[in-house]
């Protein structure tokens, strides 16, 4: 799934390739997908977008936002993966969105598992976009002590686990079950670790680990478990993921295992994560 590191990487690539380009043809919903979510009728996307000049792209949490001018924005999130095809390259026939550019390049968006492709006008409310825009990025200066204190004070946090705090309720947009694994490992905490047992120093260390781990993932161009704009794996090597399951922990030599918790798989080291 697209989480913050991948969203930042996708947005940077799309911004560089598409800014100033004209959308000469747009087709949405051509390949039916049961779990592809559109805002309104995907058949209207072509009429609304064709002929527009792309202003740019940016990331907000785990959401990639393409600005096409006049308040029209295309939001890609969850499992809606964009791919950039160079002029003349073969374009796959199956996709949920296709954008043809005036230089001959093509962007396709394909949904894996489930994903959102929402075209949002200036007067169209969208709760997914609103949530992503409302919260500061953990990599920004606005994600400061005052904001974090408000997160710790939210109802139910003290009764929950580290995973519940970090990766549920969209407290930190873009921080999901995928990036959670290495954050917990770097902090030396099990995903089930009870928040109530963390003192002020441990909480501060966990938040610092969120920042540093996400920054490393962004610097690497996303995780190696996800693919980039050209289909290549990300450059950040995950410590805990399906790629490292049952391997020795690089810190203590313990075994890396997986179990199901809070609606998703969690990976952890049996030796050094409490």
JOLIN-V83450 format. One record per pair of residues at least 24 apart in sequence whose C-alpha atoms are under 10 Angstrom apart, sorted by the first residue. I is the first residue (numbers start at 1). J is the second residue. Records with the same first field share a line. If there is no record, write none. Layout:
I: J  J
This chain:
1: 62  77  78  79  80  81  111  112  113  114  115  174  176  177  178  225  226  227
2: 61  62  63  64  76  77  78  79  80  81  115  174  175  176  178  222  223  226  227
3: 60  61  62  63  64  77  78  79  173  174  175  176  177  178  179  214  222  223  226
4: 59  60  61  62  63  64  137  138  139  172  173  174  175  176  178  179  214  215  217  218  222
5: 59  61  62  174  175  179  213  214  215  216  217  218  219  220  221  222  223  226  234  236
6: 59  61  62  63  64  81  174  217  218  220  221  222  223  226  227  228  229  234
7: 58  59  60  61  62  63  64  65  76  77  78  81  174  218  221  222  228
8: 57  58  59  60  61  62  63  64  174  217  218  219  221  222
9: 58  59  64  217  218  219  220  221  222  228  229  234
10: 57  58  59  63  64  65  81  82  83  84  221  222  227  228  229  230
11: 56  57  58  59  60  63  64  65  66  82  229
12: 56  57  58  59  64  221  229
13: 57  58  83  84  228  229  230
14: 54  56  57  58  64  65  66  82  83  84  107  229
15: 54  55  56  57  58  65  66  67
16: 56  57
17: 54  56  57  84  86  101  105  107
18: 53  54  55  56  57  66  84  101  102  103  105  106  107
19: 53  54  55  56  57  66  67  68
20: 52  53  54  55  56  68  101  102
21: 51  52  53  54  55  56  68  100  101  102  103  105
22: 49  50  51  52  53  54  55  68  99  100  101  102  103
23: 49  50  51  52  53  54  68  99  100  101  102  103  106
24: 49  50  51  52  53  99  100  101  102  103  104
25: 49  50  51  52  98  99  100  101  102  106
26: 50  51  97  98  99  100  101  106  107  108
27: 95  96  97  98  99  100  108
28: 95  96  97  98  99  108  109  117
29: 94  95  96  97  98  117
30: 93  94  95  96  97  98
31: 93  94  95  96  97  110
32: 94  95  96
33: 95  96  110  111  112  113  114  115
34: 111  113  114
35: 79  111  112  113  114  115  116
36: 78  79  80  96  110  111  112  113  114  115  116  117  118
37: 76  77  80  96  111  114  115  116  117  118
38: 75  76  96  115  116  117  118  119  120
39: 74  75  116  117  118  119  120  124  126
40: 118  119  120
41: 118  119
42: 96  97  117  118  119
44: 119
45: 74  97  118  119
46: 97  98  99
48: 72  119  121
49: 73  74  99  119
50: 99  100  101
51: 101  102
53: 101  102
54: 101
59: 132  133  137  174
60: 129  131  132  133  134  135  136  137  173  174
61: 129  131  132  133  134  135  136  137  138  170  172  173  174  175  176
62: 132  137  172  173  174  175  176
63: 116  128  129  132  133  173  174
64: 117  129  132
65: 118  119  129
66: 119
67: 120
69: 121  122
70: 121  122
71: 120  121  122  123  124
72: 119  120  121  122  123  124
73: 118  119  120  121  122  129
74: 116  117  118  119  120  121  129
75: 116  117  118  119  120  126  128  129
76: 109  111  115  116  117  118  119  129
77: 111  114  115  116  117  118  128  129  174
78: 111  112  113  114  115  116  117  174  176
79: 109  110  111  112  113  114  115  116  117
80: 108  109  110  111  112  113  114  115  116  117
81: 108  109  110  111  112  115  116  117  226  227  228  229  231
82: 107  108  109  110  111  227  228  229  230  231
83: 107  108  109  110  227  228  229  230  231
84: 108  109  228  229  230  231
85: 229  230  231
86: 230
107: 229
108: 229
131: 170  171  172  173
132: 170  172  173  174
133: 173
134: 173
135: 170  171  172  173
136: 172  173
137: 172  173  174  175  211
138: 172  173  174  175  207  208  210  211  212  214  215
139: 210  211  212  214  215  218
140: 211
143: 172  207  211
145: 204  207
148: 172  203  204  207
152: 195  203
157: 194  195  196
158: 194  195  196  197  198
159: 194  195  196
160: 192  193  194  195  196
161: 190  191  192  193  194  195  196  197  262
162: 189  190  191  192  193  194  195  196  198  203  206
163: 189  190  191  192  193  194  195  261  262  266
164: 191  192  193  194  195  261  262
165: 191  194  195
166: 191  206  207  210
167: 191  262
168: 262
172: 210
174: 214
175: 210  214
177: 262  263  264  265  266  267
178: 223  225  226  238  240  241  264  265  266  267
179: 210  213  214  217  222  223  238  240  241
180: 210  213  214  240  266  267
181: 238  239  240  241  265  266  267  268
182: 209  210  213  214  217  238  239  240  241  267  268
183: 207  208  209  210  211  212  213  214  239  240
184: 209  210  213  240  266  267  268  273
185: 209  213  239  240  249  251  267  268  269  272  273  274
186: 210  212  213  239  251  273
187: 213  273
188: 268  269  272  273  274
189: 268  269  272  273  274
190: 266  267  268  269  270  272  273  274
191: 261  262  266  267  268  273  274
192: 261  262  266  274
193: 273  274
239: 267  268  269
240: 266  267  268  269
241: 265  266  267  268
242: 267
245: 269
